[in-house]
């Protein structure tokens, strides 16, 4: 097995987000994370532990998605939920279908999209989702009963709509990474960036 490692000298996104980030940065970072997730999903890989602590900043300003200890290779090319029933990852970022471990449906790519939404909240609020709850059992109960992380009021309408797409309770209805790459929340940042150069 060959492992590639890169030194990321700017720490993690979790550390950078502690004070909350400006929305322009959130848009840029969200697009970069989405590109990484889309690449994984196109290659039938499910990350299963997307969170700010597993996203690293480089001196060039790019993000790197890391810590593939929970990742799995998917057998199916479909974007439907499905192949896994195990409870892995970090509770505050887990999709409902991972927590409920629905034996008939399991979970698939859509679980990474829910986690992405949680990272957007982390970047905006400066805190992990469900920070007000005391432990993992409370988070499991809340999400298992249909609860969704609170969308920060500070986000633009586009940002709020982006999170609505990430937090659809039914994983079949949740947007895919490819679909989200066409969302105005991340498209605007590309236009702004092109205009600056």
Secondary structure, 3 states (H helix, E strand, C coil): CCCCCCCCCCCEHHHHHHHCCCHHHHHHHHHHHHHHHHHHHHCCEECCCCCHHHEEECCCCCEEECCCCCCEECCCCCCCCCCECCCCCCHHHCCHHHHHCCCCCCECCHHHHHHHHHHHHHHHHCCCCCCCCCCHHHHHHHHHCCCCCCCCCCCCHHHHHHHHHHCCCCCCCCCCHHHHCCCHHHHHHHHHHHHHC
